[in-house]
Amino acid sequence: MQLRILTAITVFLGSYLPLAVILFSQNIDYPALGRSFCWPLDEAQCKVPLLDAGYAIGFLAVTLVCFFLTVLALALVRTRQDITVREAEYVPTDLMNYTLPYVVSFMGIDYQDTDKFVGFCVFLAWMFWITNKSGQVLLNPILIALGWRLYNVTYSFAGSSDVHKGRALVKGYLTPGNYRQWPVQDIQIIKP
């Protein structure tokens, strides 16, 4: 099964939820948090403690929705093919693709500076294109936090003696044995 482009974009954007939180936190007017709450909101006397955070709130909202859609999609995947895993080797996920944008966030992205913001969007689009074309859009660090792990596996389908090698995204730990899986791109999704 090949990921459709909209699904791949959703998974990719959901993996950048922590980055959106970092960028949002950089747009908070922290001294304004110490002021007392006033009601009804009067623009002359009350000030929302955000520094022009429209784009920051938007990016945070989009990544949050995409994150929840990714979690929901993985929860709804129904493994249908019986396989026998003969060997399983844990592979640490390549974090470099996801580390670079976090470093960029501390170099001072200002949503109001159009040049830098457009450059950041182009950078993320480029990262998506590379990640999607390499078939690794499902391999992101936020899934590690949710208990998913990547394995190199040697396996065979039920009733077949043919041996296959591939990668598996597993909820939890994987040891040799019988499982059910469902392929997505070049990765088997296994839920023990």
C-alpha atoms as one frame of an Amber mdcrd trajectory, in Angstrom:
protein
   0.000   0.000   0.000   1.406   3.395  -0.999   0.714   6.463   1.115  -1.315
   9.064  -0.704   0.200  12.527  -0.816  -2.353  14.075   1.579  -1.792  11.288
   4.116   1.985  11.650   3.785   1.730  15.417   4.340  -0.437  14.812   7.405
   2.060  12.362   8.920   4.967  14.676   8.094   3.376  17.793   9.591   2.240
  15.876  12.673   5.847  14.905  13.337   6.727  18.598  13.714   4.330  19.279
  16.605   7.254  19.806  19.040   8.762  22.367  16.635   5.427  24.197  16.474
   5.324  24.305  20.285   8.863  25.755  20.350   8.011  28.410  17.769   4.752
  29.246  19.564   6.572  29.606  22.889   8.936  32.105  21.248   5.922  34.312
  20.433   4.614  34.711  23.967   4.990  38.041  25.727   6.158  36.607  29.049
   6.094  39.901  31.001   2.409  40.253  30.044   1.659  36.951  31.785   2.312
  38.630  35.137  -0.463  41.173  34.658  -3.822  40.592  36.254  -6.690  39.159
  34.264  -9.254  41.704  33.144 -12.823  41.189  32.049 -14.553  42.244  29.892
 -11.729  42.467  27.421 -11.058  46.094  26.728  -8.333  46.646  24.160  -7.199
  49.823  25.857  -6.583  48.093  29.209  -6.193  44.404  28.388  -3.540  42.785
  26.280  -3.363  39.167  25.171   0.144  37.927  26.018   1.041  36.922  22.451
   3.416  38.766  20.154   1.730  38.775  16.735   1.200  35.027  17.049  -1.353
  34.434  14.289   0.993  32.275  12.207   2.398  30.606  15.324  -1.098  29.632
  16.476  -1.940  28.448  12.952   1.197  26.296  12.654   0.574  24.884  16.137
  -3.056  24.086  15.308  -2.190  22.433  11.979   0.565  20.259  13.469  -1.635
  19.327  16.437  -4.478  18.210  14.162  -2.025  16.305  11.919  -0.472  14.647
  14.981  -3.850  13.421  16.222  -4.792  12.218  12.727  -1.513  10.254  12.549
  -2.127   8.633  15.923  -5.705   7.832  14.900  -4.607   6.367  11.558  -2.026
   4.114  13.221  -4.616   2.998  15.757  -7.060   2.157  12.966  -4.594   0.129
  10.851  -5.843  -3.431  10.814  -3.072  -5.967  10.361  -4.389  -8.646   8.018
  -1.478 -10.744   6.733  -0.029 -13.506   8.883   3.761 -13.599   8.945   6.467
 -15.403  10.846   9.282 -13.136  11.949  12.532 -15.112  11.920  14.930 -12.325
  12.889  14.318  -8.843  14.257  16.995  -6.194  14.781  16.102  -2.839  16.332
  17.207   0.143  14.227  17.447   3.550  15.880  15.513   6.085  13.795  17.545
   8.632  11.865  16.898  11.826  13.799  18.991  14.099  11.576  16.116  14.853
   9.188  14.048  16.054  12.121  16.834  17.776  14.059  17.713  20.359  11.418
  14.398  22.264  11.565  14.690  22.451  15.360  18.122  24.030  15.041  16.678
  26.481  12.515  13.963  27.456  15.007  16.575  28.765  17.421  18.202  30.872
  14.735  15.328  33.311  15.057  12.410  32.550  12.768  10.059  35.478  12.957
   6.640  34.874  11.456   6.381  38.578  10.671   9.622  38.553   8.651   8.227
  37.311   5.341  11.611  36.389   3.830  12.614  34.102   6.702   9.143  32.601
   7.052   8.886  31.762   3.333  12.421  30.333   3.459  11.431  28.156   6.420
   8.334  26.924   4.546  10.467  26.090   1.491  12.892  24.238   3.772  10.058
  22.155   5.266   8.655  21.452   1.785  12.081  20.293   0.668  12.399  18.039
   3.733   8.954  16.589   3.017   9.813  15.874  -0.596  13.034  14.056   0.345
  11.399  12.148   3.193   8.383  11.133   1.120  10.425  10.068  -1.932  12.726
   7.973   0.248   9.697   6.167   1.722  10.588   7.227   5.238   7.737   9.591
   6.050   6.468   7.110   8.656   9.827   7.054  10.417   9.684  10.079  12.658
  10.796  10.701  16.221   7.371  11.583  17.548   6.325   7.971  16.946   9.196
   6.875  19.184   7.644   8.891  22.000   4.400   7.003  21.379   6.083   3.597
  21.728   6.650   2.736  18.046  10.019   1.201  17.093  11.726   0.453  13.780
  13.146  -3.009  13.058  14.990  -4.722  10.237  13.182  -8.036   9.912  13.578
 -11.339   8.135  10.162 -12.899   7.718   8.011 -15.262   5.687   4.324 -15.208
   4.913   2.101 -17.854   6.491   2.158 -21.060   4.453   5.226 -20.015   2.457
   8.861 -20.939   2.858  10.087 -17.902   0.893  12.152 -15.589   3.085  11.786
 -11.805   2.793  13.741  -8.970   4.322  12.366  -5.564   5.117  11.637  -2.967
   7.737   8.846  -3.051  10.253   7.277  -0.324  12.345   6.204  -2.011  15.544
   4.102  -0.847  18.462   6.295  -2.087  21.294   9.021  -4.707  21.063   9.477
  -7.400  18.438  10.978 -10.860  18.889  10.904 -13.803  16.482   7.454 -15.359
  16.287   4.078 -15.198  14.557   2.422 -11.839  13.932  -0.010 -10.049  11.700
   1.170  -7.164   9.545   0.021  -4.674   6.952   2.456  -3.072   4.476   2.556
   0.697   4.052   5.115   1.843   1.463   8.214  -0.271   2.160   7.442  -0.727
   5.839   5.419  -3.455   7.521   3.158  -2.236  10.319   3.096  -4.858  13.082
   1.059  -4.679  16.231   2.042  -7.462  18.664
